[in-house]
Amino acid sequence: MSRELTTKQQTFLQVLFGEAEGDYTRAKTLAGYSDTTNGLEIVRSLKDEIVELTREYLLKIPTLHNV
């Protein structure tokens, strides 16, 4: 990730791929965003970072050939 992210944005990304197990609404809450914050707006603003982290995540999953 090349741009500067806020602490909440960084936390959102960390928990999205961890404790929230991909649930952006749960990640929003865990990251400390208010209930009135639009979760889809968070996702839209972090789209590039989410795509990058998704690629990294998928590369860690063993392929069927390696099982």
Long-range contacts (C-beta under 8 A, 24 or more apart in sequence): 1-48, 1-49, 1-52, 5-46, 5-49, 8-32, 8-33, 9-42, 9-45, 9-46, 9-49, 12-42, 12-46, 13-46, 13-49, 13-50, 13-53, 16-50, 16-53, 17-53, 17-57
